[in-house]
Amino acid sequence: MDNGEERTGEQHPPDRRAPELRTLQQKVEYMVEKTFPGQKISGRVFADLVKQRGGSLSHSYFSNILAGKVTHPSEDILKALGLGFGVDWRFFKDESDVVDDVVAGLQFLAKRRTGDISGVAARGNDEEGLPAELLEFALSLLEETKHKGPDRDASRGRSPEDR
């Protein structure tokens, strides 16, 4: 320091940046390290844990994920990984898929707030349609809007004419 004080025992804070987790293998290795620190978890132990929590995942499939042999598993496998690690299964999705889901959700919320949405159809951008969680959320927002009625903005100081 310029004022002549001596700095002793100064410690720099640990690097808090999120690790780069692009591949399924990297994400699973990261979760193994964070969920079971200092332990070596076998495929059998993890598969049993998933089974106890209501899912299904073979020990050999889990081992193949850790070895990098599986790169694009089904949604059911991703959900099983989520159960085993106790996290939202979407953590394991490809980044582009997650971004698409988030963007779709934000667009929905923006349209709901501006009154551009008056109903929901059960269709999406592909053959799978909307994710069940997003559809449930959308329906709950519409139900909430119905119960509040046309004067729902009055509590925020806005009359129906201002909308």
N, C-alpha and C positions, 0 to 999 in steps of 0.2 A: 504494500500500500504506500502511497505517496506521503502520508502523514507520519511516517516513521514507525508505526506500530508493527510489531512482528506478528505474523500469522502462524499459529502453531495448531497442529491437530485438525487443520481444515480438511473437510471431506467434501468431495463433489457428490451431488445427488446422483443416484443410479440413473442410467439411461431409461427414460420412461416411454420412449417411442414403441409403438406396437411392432411386434416382429412381422416380417413379411411372410404372409401365409397365402400362397397362391394355389398350391396343389392340395389335393385331398390328403396325400401322405403327410405334407407339412402340417396341415391342420390337425390331423389325428395325432401325430407325434407331439405337437404342442399341447394338446389336450391330455395326453397320457402324462406328460411331464407336470402339468399344472394340477391335474386331478389326483394323481398318485405320485407325489414328489418322492424321489429317492427309491422308488419301487420298480421292479421289473414286472410288468403285467403280461401274463401269457394270454394268448388268444382264447384259451379255454376259460380262464378266470373272467375275462371281459364278456365272453359269450354268455356265461352263467349269470353275470350281473345284468346283462340286457334281458335275459329270460326272467329273472326275478322281478324286473320292472315292467314286465308285460310285453316285451318285444321278442324279436327273433333275429339271430345273427349267428352264423356258424363260425367256429373258431378259426377254421382255415381261411374263410373269406376275410375275417379281421386281419389275420396274419398277412394275407395278400395285399390288403390295403396298406399295412405298415411297410411292406416290401416295395410298394410303388407299382405293383402289378395291376391294381384296380384303380382306374382314374375317373370313371364316369358311372358310378353305381346308380341303382334305381332310387327313387324317392323313399321307398320302404327301408332300404339299407341306411339312408341318411337319417331317417327317423329312429332307427335302431341305434345308430351312433349317438344321436341326441339323448336317447333314453339312458344309454350306458354312461355317458359323461354328465348327464344332468343339465344339459344346455339345449337351447332351441336348435332344432335340427337344421334350420336354414343356415346356420354357421358353416355347415359343410358343403353348401351349394356352391356352384361356380359363381364367382363375383358378378358376372354379367346377369345371372338369374336373379340374384339378390337385388341388384341395382334396379332391374326391371320391376320387381315387386314393389320396391320402395317408391319408385317414380309413379307407378300405377296408384298406389295408396295415397300419395300426396296429391295427385291429380284429382282423385275421387274426393278427398277432403276439401280441396279448393272449390270444386264444382258444387259440393254440398253446401258450403258456406255462402256461395253466391246465388243459391237457389236454382242452379242449372240442372239439378238432379231431382226428379219427381218420382222415380221408380227404379227398380233394379231388375235387369234381365240376367238369367243364369247362363251367360256366355262370356268368353274371354277372347284373348288374342290367338289362342290355339285350341286344339281339340280337347285339352284338359279343362278349359274354362278358368274361372276365377278360383284362387286358392280358397278352401273352405273357411279359413280364418278371416280372410278379407270379406267374403260374402256374409258371414255372420256379423262382422263389424258393420258392414254397410246396412244390413237389415236392421240392426239395433239403432243406428243413427236415424234411419227413416222412421222407425217406430217412435223414437224420441221426438222427432219433428212433428209427427201426427198428434201426439199427446199435448204438445205445447200450443198447437194451433197457429193461426195466421198472425197473432200478435206476439210471437215469440221474441221479436226484436225490441219490443217496448221496454223491457227491463234494461236494455242497453241504451235507452234514450233515443231510439230510432222509431219513427212511425212507419207504417206499411208504405206510405207514399215515398219515403226516403230510400227505400230499397231498390 
